[in-house]
Amino acid sequence: MLEVLSVRNGVRHALGAGAGLLATPLVAAGFAYGHGQLRSAPDWLPLAALAGAALLVGVLSGSRLSPLASLLPGLALTGLAVTAAARLDLAWLRAPGAYLTGEQLAGYERLVSFGAPVAGCVLLAASAFPSRWRARPAAPEAPPPPQPEKETPVPPPLPKRIPSRY
């Protein structure tokens, strides 16, 4: 059964890269929506978005996936946080008629200040282990067939019992 589920190392990394590219906007949207909508009174939908994003980060950090699945979103989220920390000009986001509304911009600002640095560092740390980059060790060869057993000799018969005088 393991042979059916095993894939080559290149295919594993290609699938991991695809999973990482697909998960990057999902993690960012989950954190941005969850942080943006969560106010003083907790609501279920933002909490579910935060929990879903955290669950996705945990799945990407797992050892069964390629490290590219955690490296790509980790680089994107950490880069986003570094960009915000460097205070690069984001005037094009705030301009009238910009792509983000005020509420979405607040969610984005919370994402880059709270969610992105933590999730990015967790994902980068998860992909740093060298054992995740190695291929699975080859399956050991089948043991040789058992040798036919040699016939054991029959022990000699016991001597006749001599009655005791006592």
N, CA, C and O of each residue as an XYZ file, in Angstrom:
664
protein
N       0.819     -1.182      0.000
C       0.000      0.000      0.000
C       0.871      1.257      0.000
O       0.509      2.259     -0.616
N       2.012      1.211      0.684
C       2.883      2.384      0.714
C       3.416      2.715     -0.667
O       3.668      3.881     -0.969
N       3.591      1.715     -1.504
C       4.110      1.978     -2.840
C       3.114      2.765     -3.667
O       3.511      3.540     -4.538
N       1.835      2.583     -3.412
C       0.817      3.320     -4.145
C       0.834      4.791     -3.737
O       0.649      5.667     -4.582
N       1.054      5.072     -2.456
C       1.013      6.440     -1.951
C       2.328      7.189     -2.108
O       2.349      8.411     -1.964
N       3.411      6.507     -2.394
C       4.699      7.189     -2.479
C       4.841      7.874     -3.837
O       4.383      7.366     -4.861
N       5.481      9.031     -3.818
C       5.739      9.774     -5.042
C       7.220     10.105     -5.084
O       7.906     10.096     -4.062
N       7.690     10.391     -6.255
C       9.096     10.760     -6.384
C       9.333     12.123     -5.768
O       8.404     12.902     -5.556
N      10.588     12.392     -5.486
C      10.941     13.626     -4.789
C      10.573     14.867     -5.602
O      10.077     15.842     -5.038
N      10.804     14.847     -6.911
C      10.463     15.996     -7.743
C       8.974     16.267     -7.777
O       8.543     17.420     -7.734
N       8.189     15.206     -7.855
C       6.737     15.363     -7.857
C       6.271     15.883     -6.501
O       5.364     16.713     -6.426
N       6.887     15.398     -5.443
C       6.527     15.851     -4.094
C       6.778     17.352     -3.949
O       5.956     18.069     -3.379
N       7.916     17.829     -4.466
C       8.216     19.260     -4.374
C       7.302     20.080     -5.291
O       6.926     21.198     -4.940
N       6.945     19.543     -6.451
C       6.027     20.263     -7.341
C       4.648     20.387     -6.703
O       4.029     21.450     -6.761
N       4.167     19.313     -6.099
C       2.878     19.373     -5.406
C       2.950     20.308     -4.198
O       1.992     21.025     -3.910
N       4.079     20.303     -3.495
C       4.248     21.206     -2.359
C       4.275     22.662     -2.788
O       3.714     23.522     -2.108
N       4.929     22.948     -3.926
C       4.951     24.320     -4.428
C       3.549     24.765     -4.824
O       3.156     25.902     -4.565
N       2.801     23.871     -5.447
C       1.414     24.201     -5.794
C       0.569     24.456     -4.561
O      -0.226     25.396     -4.528
N       0.741     23.623     -3.549
C      -0.005     23.817     -2.301
C       0.393     25.131     -1.639
O      -0.458     25.833     -1.094
N       1.677     25.468     -1.683
C       2.132     26.725     -1.092
C       1.590     27.938     -1.826
O       1.189     28.920     -1.201
N       1.578     27.871     -3.158
C       1.047     28.993     -3.933
C      -0.457     29.146     -3.733
O      -0.972     30.264     -3.712
N      -1.157     28.034     -3.587
C      -2.597     28.089     -3.356
C      -2.920     28.567     -1.943
O      -3.901     29.279     -1.733
N      -2.102     28.179     -0.987
C      -2.391     28.502      0.409
C      -1.997     29.924      0.793
O      -2.540     30.467      1.755
N      -1.075     30.534      0.073
C      -0.605     31.873      0.447
C      -1.740     32.897      0.508
O      -1.883     33.567      1.531
N      -2.550     33.045     -0.540
C      -3.634     34.034     -0.420
C      -4.712     33.610      0.580
O      -5.369     34.460      1.181
N      -4.894     32.301      0.758
C      -5.898     31.847      1.726
C      -5.489     32.196      3.155
O      -6.313     32.644      3.953
N      -4.214     31.989      3.470
C      -3.723     32.331      4.809
C      -3.792     33.844      5.020
O      -4.233     34.309      6.071
N      -3.357     34.604      4.022
C      -3.381     36.067      4.152
C      -4.811     36.579      4.282
O      -5.082     37.458      5.100
N      -5.720     36.042      3.487
C      -7.111     36.493      3.559
C      -7.744     36.101      4.891
O      -8.506     36.879      5.467
N      -7.437     34.910      5.381
C      -7.987     34.482      6.667
C      -7.522     35.363      7.807
O      -8.321     35.760      8.656
N      -6.231     35.673      7.832
C      -5.723     36.552      8.892
C      -6.231     37.988      8.725
O      -6.597     38.634      9.707
N      -6.254     38.484      7.486
C      -6.695     39.865      7.272
C      -8.171     40.019      7.616
O      -8.553     40.982      8.281
N      -9.004     39.082      7.174
C     -10.431     39.181      7.476
C     -10.680     38.977      8.968
O     -11.467     39.700      9.579
N     -10.013     38.005      9.537
C     -10.215     37.736     10.959
C      -9.794     38.897     11.831
O     -10.514     39.270     12.756
N      -8.628     39.480     11.549
C      -8.163     40.628     12.338
C      -8.981     41.873     12.028
O      -9.231     42.692     12.912
N      -9.398     42.017     10.779
C     -10.140     43.214     10.398
C     -11.541     43.247     10.966
O     -12.039     44.318     11.310
N     -12.187     42.102     11.073
C     -13.573     42.049     11.534
C     -13.704     41.843     13.034
O     -14.758     42.119     13.606
N     -12.662     41.367     13.670
C     -12.740     41.068     15.097
C     -12.689     42.370     15.886
O     -11.695     43.095     15.848
N     -13.743     42.647     16.578
C     -13.819     43.871     17.365
C     -13.773     43.499     18.838
O     -13.250     42.446     19.204
N     -14.313     44.350     19.665
C     -14.287     44.083     21.105
C     -15.151     42.881     21.462
O     -14.792     42.118     22.359
N     -16.270     42.695     20.790
C     -17.122     41.524     21.037
C     -16.786     40.460     20.000
O     -16.893     40.719     18.801
N     -16.383     39.275     20.431
C     -16.001     38.248     19.460
C     -17.199     37.774     18.632
O     -18.294     37.567     19.154
N     -16.969     37.615     17.374
C     -17.968     37.111     16.448
C     -17.458     35.780     15.902
O     -16.248     35.561     15.847
N     -18.354     34.901     15.502
C     -17.942     33.554     15.097
C     -17.238     33.528     13.747
O     -16.290     32.764     13.572
N     -17.668     34.331     12.799
C     -17.077     34.268     11.468
C     -15.614     34.733     11.448
O     -14.784     34.051     10.847
N     -15.264     35.850     12.071
C     -13.841     36.206     12.117
C     -12.996     35.195     12.891
O     -11.855     34.917     12.523
N     -13.567     34.651     13.962
C     -12.823     33.624     14.703
C     -12.616     32.379     13.854
O     -11.559     31.752     13.914
N     -13.624     32.017     13.062
C     -13.486     30.863     12.170
C     -12.444     31.136     11.087
O     -11.693     30.238     10.707
N     -12.395     32.376     10.588
C     -11.384     32.726      9.585
C      -9.981     32.644     10.178
O      -9.063     32.129      9.540
N      -9.816     33.151     11.399
C      -8.511     33.060     12.063
C      -8.133     31.609     12.345
O      -6.986     31.210     12.141
N      -9.097     30.824     12.815
C      -8.811     29.416     13.104
C      -8.488     28.649     11.831
O      -7.604     27.793     11.829
N      -9.197     28.949     10.749
C      -8.905     28.288      9.475
C      -7.521     28.646      8.953
O      -6.802     27.784      8.447
N      -7.150     29.910      9.074
C      -5.813     30.322      8.638
C      -4.738     29.664      9.496
O      -3.715     29.217      8.978
N      -4.968     29.606     10.798
C      -3.995     28.957     11.686
C      -3.909     27.463     11.405
O      -2.823     26.886     11.450
N      -5.042     26.832     11.118
C      -5.043     25.410     10.776
C      -4.287     25.164      9.478
O      -3.544     24.189      9.364
N      -4.471     26.035      8.510
C      -3.756     25.897      7.242
C      -2.250     26.083      7.441
O      -1.455     25.385      6.811
N      -1.857     27.004      8.300
C      -0.430     27.171      8.621
C       0.109     25.898      9.266
O       1.222     25.471      8.962
N      -0.670     25.296     10.148
C      -0.247     24.050     10.787
C      -0.114     22.905      9.804
O       0.823     22.113      9.901
N      -1.033     22.806      8.862
C      -0.959     21.739      7.855
C       0.257     21.943      6.960
O       0.954     20.984      6.628
N       0.513     23.180      6.572
C       1.671     23.456      5.719
C       2.983     23.189      6.442
O       3.993     22.885      5.808
N       2.971     23.302      7.757
C       4.186     23.070      8.539
C       4.440     21.596      8.794
O       5.500     21.236      9.305
N       3.507     20.748      8.455
C       3.650     19.315      8.723
C       4.776     18.691      7.932
O       5.160     19.178      6.869
N       5.299     17.606      8.469
C       6.466     16.970      7.856
C       6.112     16.100      6.664
O       7.016     15.663      5.953
N       4.856     15.833      6.417
C       4.474     14.974      5.294
C       4.477     15.707      3.964
O       4.529     15.077      2.908
N       4.420     17.032      4.005
C       4.427     17.818      2.777
C       5.844     18.265      2.448
O       6.737     18.253      3.296
N       6.019     18.654      1.210
C       7.301     19.216      0.796
C       7.554     20.514      1.558
O       6.606     21.226      1.892
N       8.812     20.831      1.837
C       9.092     22.094      2.528
C       8.750     23.318      1.684
O       8.644     24.422      2.217
N       8.578     23.139      0.382
C       8.155     24.271     -0.443
C       6.746     24.719     -0.092
O       6.394     25.880     -0.297
N       5.937     23.805      0.438
C       4.576     24.157      0.833
C       4.579     25.161      1.976
O       3.647     25.956      2.091
N       5.590     25.146      2.812
C       5.672     26.139      3.886
C       6.640     27.272      3.545
O       6.520     28.368      4.092
N       7.587     27.024      2.659
C       8.574     28.053      2.325
C       7.953     29.201      1.526
O       8.209     30.367      1.826
N       7.149     28.888      0.525
C       6.590     29.943     -0.328
C       5.653     30.884      0.435
O       5.822     32.099      0.336
N       4.672     30.376      1.195
C       3.863     31.325      1.974
C       4.670     32.023      3.064
O       4.401     33.178      3.395
N       5.662     31.325      3.623
C       6.497     31.945      4.650
C       7.279     33.123      4.102
O       7.372     34.168      4.746
N       7.846     32.954      2.905
C       8.574     34.064      2.282
C       7.636     35.221      1.945
O       7.976     36.386      2.152
N       6.456     34.892      1.425
C       5.512     35.952      1.051
C       5.035     36.725      2.278
O       5.012     37.956      2.262
N       4.659     36.021      3.332
C       4.146     36.708      4.522
C       5.251     37.467      5.255
O       5.021     38.567      5.757
N       6.441     36.887      5.317
C       7.551     37.595      5.957
C       7.960     38.809      5.131
O       8.270     39.863      5.684
N       7.959     38.663      3.816
C       8.249     39.808      2.953
C       7.228     40.918      3.108
O       7.572     42.100      3.088
N       5.976     40.535      3.261
C       4.917     41.518      3.492
C       5.139     42.250      4.810
O       4.972     43.467      4.887
N       5.513     41.510      5.839
C       5.760     42.123      7.148
C       6.995     43.020      7.115
O       6.997     44.097      7.712
N       8.038     42.583      6.422
C       9.256     43.399      6.322
C       8.971     44.666      5.527
O       9.466     45.742      5.866
N       8.175     44.540      4.473
C       7.805     45.714      3.685
C       7.053     46.725      4.543
O       7.298     47.929      4.462
N       6.136     46.223      5.363
C       5.380     47.135      6.235
C       6.278     47.717      7.322
O       6.134     48.883      7.688
N       7.203     46.911      7.838
C       8.103     47.406      8.880
C       9.065     48.449      8.327
O       9.476     49.359      9.047
N       9.425     48.323      7.059
C      10.324     49.293      6.436
C       9.584     50.573      6.064
O      10.187     51.542      5.603
N       8.268     50.563      6.271
C       7.421     51.724      5.986
C       7.566     52.180      4.539
O       7.719     53.367      4.249
N       7.514     51.212      3.652
C       7.555     51.563      2.237
C       6.268     52.294      1.874
O       5.242     52.131      2.534
N       6.334     53.080      0.844
C       5.211     53.930      0.472
C       4.035     53.077     -0.007
O       4.118     52.386     -1.023
N       2.947     53.143      0.747
C       1.726     52.439      0.379
C       0.630     53.435      0.020
O      -0.554     53.165      0.219
N       1.028     54.583     -0.509
C       0.055     55.625     -0.837
C      -0.907     55.169     -1.922
O      -2.047     55.632     -1.965
N      -0.483     54.294     -2.776
C      -1.372     53.823     -3.841
C      -2.539     53.018     -3.271
O      -3.570     52.877     -3.928
N      -2.385     52.479     -2.034
C      -3.500     51.781     -1.403
C      -4.493     52.754     -0.782
O      -5.689     52.470     -0.714
N      -3.997     53.901     -0.329
C      -4.843     54.864      0.378
C      -5.444     55.917     -0.552
O      -6.310     56.685     -0.131
N      -5.011     55.963     -1.775
C      -5.478     56.987     -2.710
C      -6.982     56.832     -2.962
O      -7.517     55.727     -2.874
N      -7.654     57.929     -3.273
C      -9.088     57.818     -3.594
C      -9.285     56.898     -4.802
O      -8.562     56.980     -5.794
N     -10.273     56.030     -4.688
C     -10.520     55.070     -5.764
C      -9.515     53.935     -5.765
O      -9.348     53.242     -6.768
N      -8.844     53.749     -4.632
C      -7.834     52.687     -4.550
C      -8.522     51.328     -4.529
O      -9.749     51.221     -4.533
N      -7.707     50.324     -4.508
C      -8.210     48.956     -4.578
C      -8.856     48.498     -3.281
O      -9.716     47.617     -3.308
N      -8.469     49.067     -2.154
C      -8.979     48.624     -0.863
C      -9.860     49.689     -0.232
O      -9.550     50.878     -0.294
N     -10.958     49.260      0.374
C     -11.796     50.185      1.134
C     -11.144     50.431      2.487
O     -10.122     49.826      2.810
N     -11.741     51.327      3.278
C     -11.168     51.644      4.588
C     -11.135     50.443      5.511
O     -10.160     50.239      6.235
N     -12.203     49.641      5.489
C     -12.250     48.458      6.355
C     -11.248     47.394      5.892
O     -10.606     46.731      6.707
N     -11.129     47.248      4.578
C     -10.153     46.284      4.060
C      -8.730     46.745      4.344
O      -7.855     45.929      4.636
N      -8.500     48.040      4.258
C      -7.171     48.569      4.549
C      -6.819     48.366      6.017
O      -5.664     48.098      6.349
N      -7.816     48.493      6.902
C      -7.567     48.241      8.324
C      -7.215     46.771      8.543
O      -6.330     46.455      9.338
N      -7.902     45.880      7.844
C      -7.564     44.457      7.939
C      -6.172     44.174      7.412
O      -5.440     43.362      7.980
N      -5.799     44.847      6.316
C      -4.454     44.672      5.762
C      -3.399     45.176      6.738
O      -2.373     44.524      6.935
N      -3.645     46.334      7.351
C      -2.661     46.878      8.291
C      -2.519     45.992      9.523
O      -1.421     45.847     10.061
N      -3.623     45.401      9.970
C      -3.523     44.461     11.094
C      -2.806     43.185     10.671
O      -2.060     42.594     11.451
N      -3.037     42.771      9.439
C      -2.359     41.565      8.938
C      -0.854     41.756      8.944
O      -0.119     40.898      9.434
N      -0.390     42.875      8.404
C       1.057     43.065      8.304
C       1.693     43.376      9.647
O       2.907     43.240      9.796
N       0.897     43.792     10.633
C       1.502     44.077     11.930
C       1.368     42.930     12.919
O       2.177     42.831     13.841
N       0.372     42.056     12.761
C       0.182     40.971     13.728
C       0.291     39.580     13.099
O       1.077     38.754     13.565
N      -0.473     39.318     12.067
C      -0.556     37.956     11.535
C       0.611     37.549     10.662
O       1.132     36.442     10.800
N       1.026     38.423      9.771
C       2.053     38.056      8.803
C       3.414     37.764      9.428
O       4.047     36.788      9.028
N       3.898     38.550     10.381
C       5.215     38.214     10.941
C       5.222     36.872     11.665
O       6.165     36.092     11.532
N       4.175     36.609     12.425
C       4.133     35.359     13.192
C       3.988     34.165     12.258
O       4.761     33.211     12.341
N       3.004     34.215     11.373
C       2.779     33.090     10.463
C       3.965     32.905      9.523
O       4.354     31.774      9.231
N       4.539     34.002      9.050
C       5.692     33.892      8.156
C       6.887     33.249      8.831
O       7.549     32.395      8.242
N       7.170     33.648     10.054
C       8.308     33.056     10.776
C       8.057     31.593     11.116
O       8.976     30.776     11.053
N       6.826     31.255     11.472
C       6.505     29.848     11.754
C       6.691     29.003     10.498
O       7.271     27.919     10.561
N       6.208     29.487      9.371
C       6.332     28.729      8.123
C       7.785     28.633      7.665
O       8.206     27.591      7.162
N       8.549     29.702      7.831
C       9.968     29.641      7.456
C      10.738     28.689      8.366
O      11.602     27.946      7.902
N      10.428     28.710      9.646
C      11.105     27.797     10.576
C      10.750     26.349     10.274
O      11.591     25.462     10.420
N       9.524     26.103      9.858
C       9.116     24.732      9.548
C       9.822     24.199      8.311
O      10.043     22.993      8.200
N      10.176     25.069      7.388
C      10.842     24.594      6.177
C      12.356     24.582      6.317
O      13.050     24.220      5.367
N      12.889     24.964      7.466
C      14.340     25.024      7.653
C      14.958     23.682      8.030
O      16.179     23.534      7.959
N      14.160     22.712      8.422
C      14.720     21.428      8.842
C      15.253     20.664      7.634
O      14.517     20.466      6.667
N      16.514     20.229      7.663
C      17.088     19.522      6.511
C      16.395     18.199      6.207
O      16.384     17.759      5.058
N      15.826     17.569      7.208
C      15.188     16.274      6.965
C      13.955     16.408      6.075
O      13.549     15.431      5.446
N      13.358     17.578      6.009
C      12.192     17.755      5.136
C      12.584     17.860      3.677
O      11.749     17.631      2.802
N      13.835     18.201      3.389
C      14.271     18.357      2.007
C      14.755     17.049      1.408
O      14.829     16.919      0.186
N      15.081     16.088      2.239
C      15.585     14.812      1.729
C      14.446     13.934      1.258
O      13.310     14.031      1.722
N      14.796     13.074      0.317
C      13.815     12.091     -0.145
C      13.660     11.014      0.917
O      14.528     10.834      1.771
N      12.569     10.318      0.852
C      12.338      9.215      1.773
C      13.369      8.128      1.477
O      13.647      7.855      0.309
N      13.936      7.508      2.499
C      14.918      6.455      2.237
C      14.280      5.310      1.458
O      13.099      4.997      1.610
N      15.108      4.706      0.624
C      14.616      3.594     -0.187
C      14.165      2.453      0.715
O      14.724      2.211      1.784
N      13.154      1.778      0.251
C      12.638      0.650      1.032
C      13.695     -0.450      1.069
O      14.346     -0.712      0.058
N      13.870     -1.087      2.208
C      14.871     -2.152      2.278
C      14.462     -3.322      1.390
O      13.282     -3.591      1.163
N      15.486     -3.996      0.903
C      15.211     -5.151      0.050
C      14.562     -6.247      0.876
O      14.707     -6.316      2.097
N      13.848     -7.091      0.170
C      13.175     -8.194      0.855
C      14.229     -9.142      1.421
O      15.262     -9.365      0.789
N      13.983     -9.694      2.587
C      14.959    -10.620      3.159
C      15.041    -11.889      2.306
O      14.079    -12.250      1.629
N      16.188    -12.557      2.342
C      16.312    -13.772      1.535
C      15.342    -14.837      2.047
O      14.948    -14.824      3.213
N      14.967    -15.746      1.168
C      14.038    -16.787      1.614
C      14.692    -17.643      2.691
O      15.911    -17.816      2.689
N      13.907    -18.169      3.594
C      14.489    -18.965      4.680
C      15.108    -20.256      4.147
O      14.603    -20.888      3.219
N      16.217    -20.611      4.774
C      16.904    -21.845      4.392
C      16.110    -23.032      4.924
O      15.503    -22.959      5.992
N      16.123    -24.120      4.172
C      15.424    -25.298      4.696
C      16.127    -25.782      5.961
O      17.355    -25.795      6.051
N      15.334    -26.166      6.904
C      15.894    -26.606      8.178
C      16.550    -27.974      8.016
O      16.057    -28.856      7.315
N      17.683    -28.105      8.697
C      18.361    -29.401      8.688
C      17.649    -30.312      9.671
O      17.139    -29.881     10.705
N      17.635    -31.554      9.318
C      16.969    -32.510     10.186
C      17.840    -32.738     11.407
O      19.021    -33.064     11.289
N      17.263    -32.569     12.552
C      18.027    -32.766     13.784
C      18.081    -34.255     14.104
O      17.093    -34.971     13.943
N      19.238    -34.710     14.555
C      19.340    -36.145     14.868
C      18.514    -36.487     16.107
O      18.323    -35.664     17.003
N      18.048    -37.686     16.122
C      17.255    -38.168     17.250
C      18.219    -38.505     18.377
O      19.226    -39.174     18.145
N      17.931    -38.057     19.588
C      18.852    -38.373     20.688
C      18.825    -39.878     20.990
O      17.834    -40.559     20.728
N      19.920    -40.371     21.539
C      19.953    -41.815     21.855
C      18.956    -42.133     22.965
O      18.607    -41.255     23.753
N      18.506    -43.353     23.031
C      17.538    -43.699     24.077
C      18.177    -43.629     25.454
O      19.384    -43.819     25.608
N      17.363    -43.357     26.432
C      17.844    -43.282     27.806
C      18.187    -44.688     28.302
O      17.561    -45.665     27.890
N      19.180    -44.789     29.185
C      19.518    -46.129     29.702
C      18.391    -46.651     30.583
O      17.581    -45.898     31.123
N      18.379    -47.972     30.702
C      17.355    -48.580     31.541
C      17.603    -48.180     32.975
O      18.740    -47.991     33.406
N      16.536    -48.059     33.687
C      16.629    -47.615     35.059
C      16.969    -48.802     35.953
O      16.376    -49.877     35.868
N      17.940    -48.558     36.802
C      18.348    -49.594     37.746
C      17.663    -49.288     39.059
O      17.785    -48.171     39.562
N      16.944    -50.245     39.634
C      16.260    -49.969     40.895
C      17.255    -49.662     42.002
O      18.358    -50.209     42.029
N      16.877    -48.822     42.872
C      17.718    -48.408     43.976
C      17.587    -49.389     45.128
O      16.536    -50.004     45.311
N      18.659    -49.536     45.906
C      18.619    -50.427     47.061
C      17.969    -49.745     48.243
O      17.529    -50.446     49.154
N      17.886    -48.553     48.290
C      17.384    -47.836     49.453
C      15.935    -47.619     49.385
O      15.356    -47.025     50.295
